[in-house]
């Protein structure tokens, strides 16, 4: 399957496919008549890359994770650390946003409450 076919069929941006190719991780991809050909293993890897990107991994982090994944079970701990670190950061952001919402709600309450006292 060509880059355009893979992009359309699996809704993967062409930029992601080109980035994947540039990482040199697509061992099974064969260049035929100047066009990359993707197989099902490549599509599975690309699915993982898309999941990593959707989860908040940068391009470099996704590449590192994929290289570790290709090394097999011996890198399981490193991959888990990467996932845990991003999870912790995301949880911190959520808590920060919740505190912001709490403060906004408090200020809104004060405005509403002040309006009722004036009546």
Biopython code that builds the backbone (N, CA, C, O; Angstrom):
import numpy as np
from Bio.PDB.StructureBuilder import StructureBuilder

atoms = [
    (1, "UNK", "N", (0.854, -1.158, 0.000)),
    (1, "UNK", "CA", (0.000, 0.000, 0.000)),
    (1, "UNK", "C", (0.910, 1.235, 0.000)),
    (1, "UNK", "O", (1.901, 1.285, 0.729)),
    (2, "UNK", "N", (0.568, 2.206, -0.809)),
    (2, "UNK", "CA", (1.391, 3.409, -0.924)),
    (2, "UNK", "C", (1.106, 4.367, 0.225)),
    (2, "UNK", "O", (0.183, 4.157, 1.012)),
    (3, "UNK", "N", (1.907, 5.416, 0.307)),
    (3, "UNK", "CA", (1.741, 6.408, 1.367)),
    (3, "UNK", "C", (0.361, 7.071, 1.287)),
    (3, "UNK", "O", (-0.287, 7.286, 2.311)),
    (4, "UNK", "N", (-0.082, 7.393, 0.075)),
    (4, "UNK", "CA", (-1.405, 8.017, -0.079)),
    (4, "UNK", "C", (-2.521, 7.050, 0.286)),
    (4, "UNK", "O", (-3.502, 7.443, 0.918)),
    (5, "UNK", "N", (-2.379, 5.797, -0.103)),
    (5, "UNK", "CA", (-3.391, 4.794, 0.241)),
    (5, "UNK", "C", (-3.451, 4.578, 1.749)),
    (5, "UNK", "O", (-4.535, 4.499, 2.327)),
    (6, "UNK", "N", (-2.284, 4.484, 2.385)),
    (6, "UNK", "CA", (-2.240, 4.293, 3.838)),
    (6, "UNK", "C", (-2.836, 5.493, 4.550)),
    (6, "UNK", "O", (-3.556, 5.340, 5.536)),
    (7, "UNK", "N", (-2.541, 6.678, 4.059)),
    (7, "UNK", "CA", (-3.076, 7.892, 4.668)),
    (7, "UNK", "C", (-4.599, 7.927, 4.585)),
    (7, "UNK", "O", (-5.279, 8.208, 5.572)),
    (8, "UNK", "N", (-5.122, 7.642, 3.404)),
    (8, "UNK", "CA", (-6.586, 7.664, 3.225)),
    (8, "UNK", "C", (-7.271, 6.532, 3.985)),
    (8, "UNK", "O", (-8.265, 6.747, 4.677)),
    (9, "UNK", "N", (-6.738, 5.351, 3.850)),
    (9, "UNK", "CA", (-7.391, 4.167, 4.422)),
    (9, "UNK", "C", (-7.427, 4.176, 5.948)),
    (9, "UNK", "O", (-8.414, 3.764, 6.556)),
    (10, "UNK", "N", (-6.332, 4.655, 6.564)),
    (10, "UNK", "CA", (-6.224, 4.602, 8.025)),
    (10, "UNK", "C", (-6.274, 5.981, 8.678)),
    (10, "UNK", "O", (-6.079, 6.117, 9.886)),
    (11, "UNK", "N", (-6.536, 6.996, 7.864)),
    (11, "UNK", "CA", (-6.661, 8.361, 8.370)),
    (11, "UNK", "C", (-5.406, 8.793, 9.138)),
    (11, "UNK", "O", (-5.485, 9.348, 10.234)),
    (12, "UNK", "N", (-4.267, 8.525, 8.538)),
    (12, "UNK", "CA", (-2.976, 8.908, 9.108)),
    (12, "UNK", "C", (-2.429, 10.046, 8.253)),
    (12, "UNK", "O", (-2.289, 9.893, 7.039)),
    (13, "UNK", "N", (-2.121, 11.181, 8.869)),
    (13, "UNK", "CA", (-1.572, 12.287, 8.080)),
    (13, "UNK", "C", (-0.301, 11.875, 7.334)),
    (13, "UNK", "O", (0.532, 11.143, 7.869)),
    (14, "UNK", "N", (-0.164, 12.343, 6.117)),
    (14, "UNK", "CA", (1.008, 12.025, 5.297)),
    (14, "UNK", "C", (2.284, 12.444, 6.020)),
    (14, "UNK", "O", (3.312, 11.777, 5.906)),
    (15, "UNK", "N", (2.219, 13.560, 6.771)),
    (15, "UNK", "CA", (3.400, 14.023, 7.503)),
    (15, "UNK", "C", (3.876, 12.966, 8.509)),
    (15, "UNK", "O", (5.078, 12.777, 8.694)),
    (16, "UNK", "N", (2.932, 12.285, 9.151)),
    (16, "UNK", "CA", (3.286, 11.238, 10.110)),
    (16, "UNK", "C", (3.930, 10.066, 9.384)),
    (16, "UNK", "O", (4.906, 9.491, 9.866)),
    (17, "UNK", "N", (3.388, 9.718, 8.237)),
    (17, "UNK", "CA", (3.960, 8.614, 7.457)),
    (17, "UNK", "C", (5.383, 8.947, 6.999)),
    (17, "UNK", "O", (6.273, 8.097, 7.049)),
    (18, "UNK", "N", (5.589, 10.176, 6.558)),
    (18, "UNK", "CA", (6.930, 10.581, 6.120)),
    (18, "UNK", "C", (7.900, 10.598, 7.299)),
    (18, "UNK", "O", (9.064, 10.221, 7.166)),
    (19, "UNK", "N", (7.402, 11.042, 8.458)),
    (19, "UNK", "CA", (8.239, 11.049, 9.649)),
    (19, "UNK", "C", (8.633, 9.619, 10.022)),
    (19, "UNK", "O", (9.788, 9.352, 10.355)),
    (20, "UNK", "N", (7.670, 8.710, 9.964)),
    (20, "UNK", "CA", (7.912, 7.295, 10.244)),
    (20, "UNK", "C", (8.995, 6.755, 9.315)),
    (20, "UNK", "O", (9.905, 6.051, 9.753)),
    (21, "UNK", "N", (8.892, 7.083, 8.056)),
    (21, "UNK", "CA", (9.894, 6.632, 7.092)),
    (21, "UNK", "C", (11.268, 7.202, 7.441)),
    (21, "UNK", "O", (12.279, 6.506, 7.339)),
    (22, "UNK", "N", (11.300, 8.478, 7.854)),
    (22, "UNK", "CA", (12.590, 9.121, 8.152)),
    (22, "UNK", "C", (13.265, 8.511, 9.376)),
    (22, "UNK", "O", (14.489, 8.569, 9.498)),
    (23, "UNK", "N", (12.481, 7.925, 10.286)),
    (23, "UNK", "CA", (13.055, 7.298, 11.473)),
    (23, "UNK", "C", (13.780, 5.997, 11.130)),
    (23, "UNK", "O", (14.585, 5.508, 11.923)),
    (24, "UNK", "N", (13.503, 5.442, 9.968)),
    (24, "UNK", "CA", (14.134, 4.186, 9.583)),
    (24, "UNK", "C", (13.595, 2.990, 10.337)),
    (24, "UNK", "O", (14.265, 1.960, 10.422)),
    (25, "UNK", "N", (12.398, 3.105, 10.886)),
    (25, "UNK", "CA", (11.800, 2.015, 11.658)),
    (25, "UNK", "C", (10.969, 1.082, 10.806)),
    (25, "UNK", "O", (10.533, 0.027, 11.266)),
    (26, "UNK", "N", (10.756, 1.465, 9.586)),
    (26, "UNK", "CA", (9.861, 0.683, 8.732)),
    (26, "UNK", "C", (10.661, -0.364, 7.979)),
    (26, "UNK", "O", (10.841, -0.289, 6.764)),
    (27, "UNK", "N", (11.128, -1.332, 8.730)),
    (27, "UNK", "CA", (11.968, -2.386, 8.152)),
    (27, "UNK", "C", (11.243, -3.144, 7.051)),
    (27, "UNK", "O", (11.848, -3.538, 6.054)),
    (28, "UNK", "N", (9.956, -3.342, 7.236)),
    (28, "UNK", "CA", (9.207, -4.129, 6.267)),
    (28, "UNK", "C", (8.748, -3.308, 5.072)),
    (28, "UNK", "O", (8.255, -3.863, 4.090)),
    (29, "UNK", "N", (8.904, -2.005, 5.149)),
    (29, "UNK", "CA", (8.489, -1.163, 4.026)),
    (29, "UNK", "C", (9.495, -1.334, 2.908)),
    (29, "UNK", "O", (10.706, -1.236, 3.108)),
    (30, "UNK", "N", (8.972, -1.587, 1.751)),
    (30, "UNK", "CA", (9.841, -1.761, 0.592)),
    (30, "UNK", "C", (9.590, -0.634, -0.392)),
    (30, "UNK", "O", (8.453, -0.212, -0.604)),
    (31, "UNK", "N", (10.652, -0.165, -0.976)),
    (31, "UNK", "CA", (10.520, 0.889, -1.966)),
    (31, "UNK", "C", (10.405, 0.217, -3.335)),
    (31, "UNK", "O", (11.321, -0.459, -3.804)),
    (32, "UNK", "N", (9.249, 0.430, -3.951)),
    (32, "UNK", "CA", (8.997, -0.170, -5.261)),
    (32, "UNK", "C", (8.721, 0.958, -6.242)),
    (32, "UNK", "O", (7.829, 1.778, -6.025)),
    (33, "UNK", "N", (9.476, 0.993, -7.299)),
    (33, "UNK", "CA", (9.345, 2.025, -8.331)),
    (33, "UNK", "C", (9.251, 3.427, -7.720)),
    (33, "UNK", "O", (8.430, 4.246, -8.133)),
    (34, "UNK", "N", (10.110, 3.683, -6.727)),
    (34, "UNK", "CA", (10.172, 5.007, -6.130)),
    (34, "UNK", "C", (9.089, 5.304, -5.114)),
    (34, "UNK", "O", (9.014, 6.429, -4.621)),
    (35, "UNK", "N", (8.243, 4.332, -4.783)),
    (35, "UNK", "CA", (7.143, 4.544, -3.850)),
    (35, "UNK", "C", (7.258, 3.565, -2.698)),
    (35, "UNK", "O", (7.483, 2.372, -2.901)),
    (36, "UNK", "N", (7.100, 4.085, -1.472)),
    (36, "UNK", "CA", (7.110, 3.217, -0.300)),
    (36, "UNK", "C", (5.868, 2.351, -0.299)),
    (36, "UNK", "O", (4.781, 2.806, -0.655)),
    (37, "UNK", "N", (6.036, 1.101, 0.103)),
    (37, "UNK", "CA", (4.920, 0.170, 0.218)),
    (37, "UNK", "C", (4.815, -0.282, 1.674)),
    (37, "UNK", "O", (5.768, -0.824, 2.235)),
    (38, "UNK", "N", (3.654, -0.056, 2.277)),
    (38, "UNK", "CA", (3.427, -0.407, 3.682)),
    (38, "UNK", "C", (2.741, -1.761, 3.774)),
    (38, "UNK", "O", (1.879, -2.098, 2.964)),
    (39, "UNK", "N", (3.148, -2.534, 4.789)),
    (39, "UNK", "CA", (2.457, -3.794, 5.051)),
    (39, "UNK", "C", (1.698, -3.675, 6.368)),
    (39, "UNK", "O", (1.689, -2.608, 6.982)),
    (40, "UNK", "N", (1.071, -4.742, 6.800)),
    (40, "UNK", "CA", (0.230, -4.704, 8.003)),
    (40, "UNK", "C", (1.034, -4.414, 9.276)),
    (40, "UNK", "O", (0.527, -3.763, 10.191)),
    (41, "UNK", "N", (2.267, -4.886, 9.341)),
    (41, "UNK", "CA", (3.114, -4.596, 10.512)),
    (41, "UNK", "C", (3.390, -3.099, 10.604)),
    (41, "UNK", "O", (3.376, -2.529, 11.696)),
    (42, "UNK", "N", (3.637, -2.471, 9.480)),
    (42, "UNK", "CA", (3.844, -1.023, 9.465)),
    (42, "UNK", "C", (2.592, -0.298, 9.962)),
    (42, "UNK", "O", (2.685, 0.669, 10.719)),
    (43, "UNK", "N", (1.450, -0.762, 9.541)),
    (43, "UNK", "CA", (0.186, -0.135, 9.948)),
    (43, "UNK", "C", (0.006, -0.290, 11.465)),
    (43, "UNK", "O", (-0.451, 0.642, 12.126)),
    (44, "UNK", "N", (0.355, -1.443, 12.018)),
    (44, "UNK", "CA", (0.269, -1.630, 13.474)),
    (44, "UNK", "C", (1.211, -0.661, 14.193)),
    (44, "UNK", "O", (0.836, -0.066, 15.203)),
    (45, "UNK", "N", (2.414, -0.505, 13.683)),
    (45, "UNK", "CA", (3.362, 0.429, 14.289)),
    (45, "UNK", "C", (2.850, 1.865, 14.185)),
    (45, "UNK", "O", (2.950, 2.643, 15.133)),
    (46, "UNK", "N", (2.307, 2.198, 13.033)),
    (46, "UNK", "CA", (1.764, 3.539, 12.841)),
    (46, "UNK", "C", (0.588, 3.799, 13.775)),
    (46, "UNK", "O", (0.403, 4.921, 14.248)),
    (47, "UNK", "N", (-0.195, 2.780, 14.036)),
    (47, "UNK", "CA", (-1.298, 2.906, 14.981)),
    (47, "UNK", "C", (-0.756, 3.234, 16.371)),
    (47, "UNK", "O", (-1.314, 4.075, 17.077)),
    (48, "UNK", "N", (0.324, 2.574, 16.758)),
    (48, "UNK", "CA", (0.951, 2.859, 18.049)),
    (48, "UNK", "C", (1.478, 4.290, 18.073)),
    (48, "UNK", "O", (1.312, 4.997, 19.068)),
    (49, "UNK", "N", (2.109, 4.718, 16.989)),
    (49, "UNK", "CA", (2.629, 6.083, 16.904)),
    (49, "UNK", "C", (1.492, 7.096, 17.044)),
    (49, "UNK", "O", (1.626, 8.087, 17.763)),
    (50, "UNK", "N", (0.386, 6.849, 16.365)),
    (50, "UNK", "CA", (-0.756, 7.767, 16.465)),
    (50, "UNK", "C", (-1.295, 7.806, 17.891)),
    (50, "UNK", "O", (-1.673, 8.870, 18.381)),
    (51, "UNK", "N", (-1.332, 6.660, 18.557)),
    (51, "UNK", "CA", (-1.777, 6.611, 19.949)),
    (51, "UNK", "C", (-0.842, 7.419, 20.835)),
    (51, "UNK", "O", (-1.294, 8.176, 21.695)),
    (52, "UNK", "N", (0.458, 7.262, 20.629)),
    (52, "UNK", "CA", (1.437, 8.016, 21.408)),
    (52, "UNK", "C", (1.271, 9.512, 21.184)),
    (52, "UNK", "O", (1.308, 10.291, 22.136)),
    (53, "UNK", "N", (1.091, 9.912, 19.943)),
    (53, "UNK", "CA", (0.926, 11.338, 19.629)),
    (53, "UNK", "C", (-0.366, 11.874, 20.245)),
    (53, "UNK", "O", (-0.383, 12.972, 20.801)),
    (54, "UNK", "N", (-1.438, 11.103, 20.146)),
    (54, "UNK", "CA", (-2.712, 11.522, 20.743)),
    (54, "UNK", "C", (-2.604, 11.636, 22.258)),
    (54, "UNK", "O", (-3.288, 12.454, 22.873)),
    (55, "UNK", "N", (-1.744, 10.816, 22.859)),
    (55, "UNK", "CA", (-1.559, 10.835, 24.306)),
    (55, "UNK", "C", (-0.688, 11.996, 24.770)),
    (55, "UNK", "O", (-0.629, 12.298, 25.962)),
    (56, "UNK", "N", (-0.005, 12.651, 23.817)),
    (56, "UNK", "CA", (0.800, 13.816, 24.171)),
    (56, "UNK", "C", (2.296, 13.667, 23.971)),
    (56, "UNK", "O", (3.057, 14.567, 24.328)),
    (57, "UNK", "N", (2.734, 12.553, 23.408)),
    (57, "UNK", "CA", (4.160, 12.387, 23.134)),
    (57, "UNK", "C", (4.586, 13.332, 22.019)),
    (57, "UNK", "O", (3.860, 13.530, 21.045)),
    (58, "UNK", "N", (5.765, 13.909, 22.173)),
    (58, "UNK", "CA", (6.340, 14.688, 21.083)),
    (58, "UNK", "C", (6.818, 13.708, 20.010)),
    (58, "UNK", "O", (6.845, 12.496, 20.225)),
    (59, "UNK", "N", (7.186, 14.243, 18.878)),
    (59, "UNK", "CA", (7.699, 13.397, 17.802)),
    (59, "UNK", "C", (8.940, 12.632, 18.257)),
    (59, "UNK", "O", (9.065, 11.434, 18.003)),
    (60, "UNK", "N", (9.843, 13.322, 18.922)),
    (60, "UNK", "CA", (11.071, 12.690, 19.400)),
    (60, "UNK", "C", (10.803, 11.611, 20.436)),
    (60, "UNK", "O", (11.438, 10.557, 20.425)),
    (61, "UNK", "N", (9.857, 11.879, 21.332)),
    (61, "UNK", "CA", (9.510, 10.885, 22.350)),
    (61, "UNK", "C", (8.870, 9.653, 21.704)),
    (61, "UNK", "O", (9.143, 8.520, 22.102)),
    (62, "UNK", "N", (8.023, 9.886, 20.709)),
    (62, "UNK", "CA", (7.389, 8.766, 20.009)),
    (62, "UNK", "C", (8.448, 7.913, 19.303)),
    (62, "UNK", "O", (8.382, 6.684, 19.320)),
    (63, "UNK", "N", (9.409, 8.575, 18.693)),
    (63, "UNK", "CA", (10.478, 7.837, 18.019)),
    (63, "UNK", "C", (11.272, 7.002, 19.022)),
    (63, "UNK", "O", (11.554, 5.830, 18.773)),
    (64, "UNK", "N", (11.630, 7.602, 20.147)),
    (64, "UNK", "CA", (12.368, 6.883, 21.180)),
    (64, "UNK", "C", (11.572, 5.681, 21.667)),
    (64, "UNK", "O", (12.106, 4.578, 21.790)),
    (65, "UNK", "N", (10.295, 5.902, 21.943)),
    (65, "UNK", "CA", (9.431, 4.813, 22.416)),
    (65, "UNK", "C", (9.394, 3.682, 21.385)),
    (65, "UNK", "O", (9.520, 2.512, 21.745)),
    (66, "UNK", "N", (9.223, 4.024, 20.123)),
    (66, "UNK", "CA", (9.138, 3.008, 19.070)),
    (66, "UNK", "C", (10.445, 2.243, 18.931)),
    (66, "UNK", "O", (10.431, 1.029, 18.732)),
    (67, "UNK", "N", (11.562, 2.930, 19.033)),
    (67, "UNK", "CA", (12.856, 2.236, 18.962)),
    (67, "UNK", "C", (12.992, 1.254, 20.129)),
    (67, "UNK", "O", (13.463, 0.130, 19.958)),
    (68, "UNK", "N", (12.572, 1.695, 21.306)),
    (68, "UNK", "CA", (12.616, 0.809, 22.472)),
    (68, "UNK", "C", (11.679, -0.377, 22.275)),
    (68, "UNK", "O", (12.032, -1.512, 22.594)),
    (69, "UNK", "N", (10.497, -0.115, 21.755)),
    (69, "UNK", "CA", (9.522, -1.184, 21.542)),
    (69, "UNK", "C", (10.067, -2.249, 20.587)),
    (69, "UNK", "O", (9.846, -3.444, 20.781)),
    (70, "UNK", "N", (10.775, -1.800, 19.565)),
    (70, "UNK", "CA", (11.332, -2.744, 18.602)),
    (70, "UNK", "C", (12.449, -3.591, 19.208)),
    (70, "UNK", "O", (12.770, -4.657, 18.683)),
    (71, "UNK", "N", (13.044, -3.124, 20.312)),
    (71, "UNK", "CA", (14.081, -3.910, 20.987)),
    (71, "UNK", "C", (13.491, -5.035, 21.821)),
    (71, "UNK", "O", (14.214, -5.938, 22.242)),
    (72, "UNK", "N", (12.188, -4.993, 22.065)),
    (72, "UNK", "CA", (11.531, -6.099, 22.742)),
    (72, "UNK", "C", (11.332, -5.905, 24.233)),
    (72, "UNK", "O", (11.397, -4.792, 24.755)),
    (73, "UNK", "N", (11.087, -7.023, 24.904)),
    (73, "UNK", "CA", (10.715, -7.027, 26.318)),
    (73, "UNK", "C", (11.768, -6.428, 27.247)),
    (73, "UNK", "O", (11.427, -5.938, 28.324)),
    (74, "UNK", "N", (13.008, -6.457, 26.860)),
    (74, "UNK", "CA", (14.048, -5.951, 27.759)),
    (74, "UNK", "C", (13.933, -4.441, 27.986)),
    (74, "UNK", "O", (14.537, -3.913, 28.919)),
    (75, "UNK", "N", (13.168, -3.742, 27.146)),
    (75, "UNK", "CA", (12.986, -2.294, 27.294)),
    (75, "UNK", "C", (11.633, -1.955, 27.922)),
    (75, "UNK", "O", (11.236, -0.791, 27.972)),
    (76, "UNK", "N", (10.951, -2.958, 28.389)),
    (76, "UNK", "CA", (9.618, -2.766, 28.978)),
    (76, "UNK", "C", (9.638, -1.710, 30.092)),
    (76, "UNK", "O", (8.760, -0.849, 30.143)),
    (77, "UNK", "N", (10.623, -1.775, 30.969)),
    (77, "UNK", "CA", (10.727, -0.822, 32.077)),
    (77, "UNK", "C", (10.914, 0.603, 31.599)),
    (77, "UNK", "O", (10.296, 1.522, 32.136)),
    (78, "UNK", "N", (11.757, 0.801, 30.599)),
    (78, "UNK", "CA", (11.991, 2.140, 30.056)),
    (78, "UNK", "C", (10.716, 2.702, 29.429)),
    (78, "UNK", "O", (10.388, 3.875, 29.606)),
    (79, "UNK", "N", (10.011, 1.855, 28.703)),
    (79, "UNK", "CA", (8.762, 2.309, 28.076)),
    (79, "UNK", "C", (7.730, 2.650, 29.139)),
    (79, "UNK", "O", (6.999, 3.632, 29.014)),
    (80, "UNK", "N", (7.674, 1.836, 30.180)),
    (80, "UNK", "CA", (6.729, 2.107, 31.260)),
    (80, "UNK", "C", (7.072, 3.432, 31.937)),
    (80, "UNK", "O", (6.172, 4.194, 32.291)),
    (81, "UNK", "N", (8.355, 3.713, 32.121)),
    (81, "UNK", "CA", (8.770, 4.988, 32.713)),
    (81, "UNK", "C", (8.322, 6.161, 31.846)),
    (81, "UNK", "O", (7.847, 7.172, 32.362)),
    (82, "UNK", "N", (8.469, 6.028, 30.548)),
    (82, "UNK", "CA", (8.044, 7.101, 29.646)),
    (82, "UNK", "C", (6.540, 7.344, 29.775)),
    (82, "UNK", "O", (6.090, 8.486, 29.866)),
    (83, "UNK", "N", (5.777, 6.261, 29.783)),
    (83, "UNK", "CA", (4.322, 6.383, 29.891)),
    (83, "UNK", "C", (3.922, 6.963, 31.253)),
    (83, "UNK", "O", (3.035, 7.813, 31.336)),
    (84, "UNK", "N", (4.571, 6.506, 32.299)),
    (84, "UNK", "CA", (4.259, 6.989, 33.646)),
    (84, "UNK", "C", (4.590, 8.464, 33.800)),
    (84, "UNK", "O", (3.833, 9.213, 34.418)),
    (85, "UNK", "N", (5.715, 8.883, 33.241)),
    (85, "UNK", "CA", (6.110, 10.286, 33.309)),
    (85, "UNK", "C", (5.076, 11.176, 32.615)),
    (85, "UNK", "O", (4.685, 12.211, 33.154)),
    (86, "UNK", "N", (4.640, 10.777, 31.434)),
    (86, "UNK", "CA", (3.638, 11.561, 30.714)),
    (86, "UNK", "C", (2.309, 11.544, 31.459)),
    (86, "UNK", "O", (1.610, 12.555, 31.514)),
    (87, "UNK", "N", (1.963, 10.396, 32.030)),
    (87, "UNK", "CA", (0.724, 10.296, 32.795)),
    (87, "UNK", "C", (0.759, 11.231, 34.002)),
    (87, "UNK", "O", (-0.210, 11.937, 34.277)),
    (88, "UNK", "N", (1.877, 11.229, 34.714)),
    (88, "UNK", "CA", (2.018, 12.106, 35.878)),
    (88, "UNK", "C", (1.913, 13.575, 35.478)),
    (88, "UNK", "O", (1.244, 14.359, 36.151)),
    (89, "UNK", "N", (2.574, 13.945, 34.384)),
    (89, "UNK", "CA", (2.503, 15.330, 33.903)),
    (89, "UNK", "C", (1.079, 15.709, 33.508)),
    (89, "UNK", "O", (0.619, 16.812, 33.801)),
    (90, "UNK", "N", (0.393, 14.797, 32.850)),
    (90, "UNK", "CA", (-0.986, 15.055, 32.432)),
    (90, "UNK", "C", (-1.887, 15.205, 33.651)),
    (90, "UNK", "O", (-2.740, 16.092, 33.687)),
    (91, "UNK", "N", (-1.707, 14.360, 34.631)),
    (91, "UNK", "CA", (-2.498, 14.443, 35.856)),
    (91, "UNK", "C", (-2.240, 15.771, 36.576)),
    (91, "UNK", "O", (-3.169, 16.382, 37.105)),
    (92, "UNK", "N", (-0.998, 16.209, 36.595)),
    (92, "UNK", "CA", (-0.657, 17.501, 37.188)),
    (92, "UNK", "C", (-1.392, 18.633, 36.459)),
    (92, "UNK", "O", (-1.939, 19.536, 37.093)),
    (93, "UNK", "N", (-1.400, 18.575, 35.134)),
    (93, "UNK", "CA", (-2.109, 19.595, 34.343)),
    (93, "UNK", "C", (-3.606, 19.593, 34.654)),
    (93, "UNK", "O", (-4.222, 20.653, 34.768)),
    (94, "UNK", "N", (-4.184, 18.407, 34.791)),
    (94, "UNK", "CA", (-5.611, 18.298, 35.108)),
    (94, "UNK", "C", (-5.896, 18.933, 36.467)),
    (94, "UNK", "O", (-6.863, 19.680, 36.614)),
    (95, "UNK", "N", (-5.062, 18.639, 37.451)),
    (95, "UNK", "CA", (-5.262, 19.213, 38.784)),
    (95, "UNK", "C", (-5.103, 20.730, 38.762)),
    (95, "UNK", "O", (-5.847, 21.448, 39.430)),
    (96, "UNK", "N", (-4.139, 21.206, 38.000)),
    (96, "UNK", "CA", (-3.944, 22.655, 37.866)),
    (96, "UNK", "C", (-5.186, 23.296, 37.258)),
    (96, "UNK", "O", (-5.662, 24.322, 37.743)),
    (97, "UNK", "N", (-5.704, 22.694, 36.203)),
    (97, "UNK", "CA", (-6.913, 23.221, 35.552)),
    (97, "UNK", "C", (-8.109, 23.171, 36.500)),
    (97, "UNK", "O", (-8.947, 24.073, 36.484)),
    (98, "UNK", "N", (-8.195, 22.127, 37.325)),
    (98, "UNK", "CA", (-9.296, 22.040, 38.294)),
    (98, "UNK", "C", (-9.211, 23.172, 39.311)),
    (98, "UNK", "O", (-10.229, 23.748, 39.695)),
    (99, "UNK", "N", (-7.988, 23.489, 39.746)),
    (99, "UNK", "CA", (-7.828, 24.614, 40.677)),
    (99, "UNK", "C", (-8.243, 25.920, 40.010)),
    (99, "UNK", "O", (-8.853, 26.776, 40.650)),
    (100, "UNK", "N", (-7.921, 26.077, 38.735)),
    (100, "UNK", "CA", (-8.352, 27.277, 38.011)),
    (100, "UNK", "C", (-9.873, 27.353, 37.951)),
    (100, "UNK", "O", (-10.459, 28.410, 38.185)),
    (101, "UNK", "N", (-10.505, 26.234, 37.639)),
    (101, "UNK", "CA", (-11.970, 26.209, 37.603)),
    (101, "UNK", "C", (-12.569, 26.537, 38.961)),
    (101, "UNK", "O", (-13.549, 27.278, 39.043)),
    (102, "UNK", "N", (-11.995, 25.996, 40.020)),
    (102, "UNK", "CA", (-12.479, 26.282, 41.370)),
    (102, "UNK", "C", (-12.400, 27.778, 41.666)),
    (102, "UNK", "O", (-13.325, 28.349, 42.244)),
    (103, "UNK", "N", (-11.309, 28.405, 41.275)),
    (103, "UNK", "CA", (-11.149, 29.844, 41.523)),
    (103, "UNK", "C", (-12.139, 30.653, 40.698)),
    (103, "UNK", "O", (-12.722, 31.620, 41.189)),
    (104, "UNK", "N", (-12.325, 30.260, 39.455)),
    (104, "UNK", "CA", (-13.307, 30.953, 38.610)),
    (104, "UNK", "C", (-14.717, 30.805, 39.175)),
    (104, "UNK", "O", (-15.490, 31.763, 39.209)),
    (105, "UNK", "N", (-15.038, 29.600, 39.614)),
    (105, "UNK", "CA", (-16.359, 29.378, 40.207)),
    (105, "UNK", "C", (-16.543, 30.209, 41.471)),
    (105, "UNK", "O", (-17.631, 30.728, 41.722)),
    (106, "UNK", "N", (-15.494, 30.336, 42.260)),
    (106, "UNK", "CA", (-15.570, 31.143, 43.469)),
    (106, "UNK", "C", (-15.849, 32.605, 43.114)),
    (106, "UNK", "O", (-16.711, 33.244, 43.717)),
    (107, "UNK", "N", (-15.111, 33.125, 42.131)),
    (107, "UNK", "CA", (-15.326, 34.518, 41.719)),
    (107, "UNK", "C", (-16.730, 34.719, 41.153)),
    (107, "UNK", "O", (-17.364, 35.740, 41.418)),
    (108, "UNK", "N", (-17.210, 33.773, 40.392)),
    (108, "UNK", "CA", (-18.578, 33.853, 39.863)),
    (108, "UNK", "C", (-19.593, 33.852, 41.009)),
    (108, "UNK", "O", (-20.565, 34.608, 41.002)),
    (109, "UNK", "N", (-19.341, 32.981, 41.995)),
    (109, "UNK", "CA", (-20.223, 32.905, 43.168)),
    (109, "UNK", "C", (-20.261, 34.260, 43.885)),
    (109, "UNK", "O", (-21.326, 34.740, 44.273)),
    (110, "UNK", "N", (-19.074, 34.867, 44.052)),
    (110, "UNK", "CA", (-19.017, 36.157, 44.735)),
    (110, "UNK", "C", (-19.831, 37.217, 43.990)),
    (110, "UNK", "O", (-20.531, 38.018, 44.609)),
    (111, "UNK", "N", (-19.733, 37.214, 42.662)),
    (111, "UNK", "CA", (-20.501, 38.185, 41.873)),
    (111, "UNK", "C", (-21.987, 37.926, 42.048)),
    (111, "UNK", "O", (-22.754, 38.858, 42.293)),
    (112, "UNK", "N", (-22.400, 36.680, 41.925)),
    (112, "UNK", "CA", (-23.823, 36.351, 42.071)),
    (112, "UNK", "C", (-24.314, 36.661, 43.475)),
    (112, "UNK", "O", (-25.409, 37.197, 43.647)),
    (113, "UNK", "N", (-23.521, 36.332, 44.468)),
    (113, "UNK", "CA", (-23.896, 36.549, 45.864)),
    (113, "UNK", "C", (-23.982, 38.049, 46.172)),
    (113, "UNK", "O", (-24.894, 38.492, 46.871)),
    (114, "UNK", "N", (-23.036, 38.818, 45.652)),
    (114, "UNK", "CA", (-23.045, 40.263, 45.867)),
    (114, "UNK", "C", (-24.281, 40.891, 45.243)),
    (114, "UNK", "O", (-24.843, 41.832, 45.803)),
    (115, "UNK", "N", (-24.717, 40.380, 44.085)),
    (115, "UNK", "CA", (-25.917, 40.897, 43.428)),
    (115, "UNK", "C", (-27.163, 40.633, 44.233)),
    (115, "UNK", "O", (-28.079, 41.455, 44.236)),
    (116, "UNK", "N", (-27.222, 39.510, 44.913)),
    (116, "UNK", "CA", (-28.387, 39.171, 45.739)),
    (116, "UNK", "C", (-28.448, 40.021, 46.995)),
    (116, "UNK", "O", (-29.538, 40.351, 47.462)),
    (117, "UNK", "N", (-27.289, 40.386, 47.557)),
    (117, "UNK", "CA", (-27.264, 41.217, 48.762)),
    (117, "UNK", "C", (-27.721, 42.638, 48.454)),
    (117, "UNK", "O", (-28.291, 43.306, 49.316)),
    (118, "UNK", "N", (-27.476, 43.103, 47.237)),
    (118, "UNK", "CA", (-27.858, 44.458, 46.849)),
    (118, "UNK", "C", (-29.360, 44.581, 46.687)),
    (118, "UNK", "O", (-29.903, 45.680, 46.805)),
    (119, "UNK", "N", (-30.055, 43.462, 46.417)),
    (119, "UNK", "CA", (-31.515, 43.502, 46.223)),
    (119, "UNK", "C", (-32.222, 43.809, 47.450)),
    (119, "UNK", "O", (-33.451, 43.879, 47.453)),
]
sb = StructureBuilder()
sb.init_structure("model")
sb.init_model(0)
sb.init_chain("A")
sb.init_seg("    ")
for serial, (resi, resn, name, xyz) in enumerate(atoms, 1):
    if name == "N":
        sb.init_residue(resn, " ", resi, " ")
    sb.init_atom(name, np.array(xyz, "f"), 0.0, 1.0, " ", f" {name:<3s}", serial, name[0])
structure = sb.get_structure()
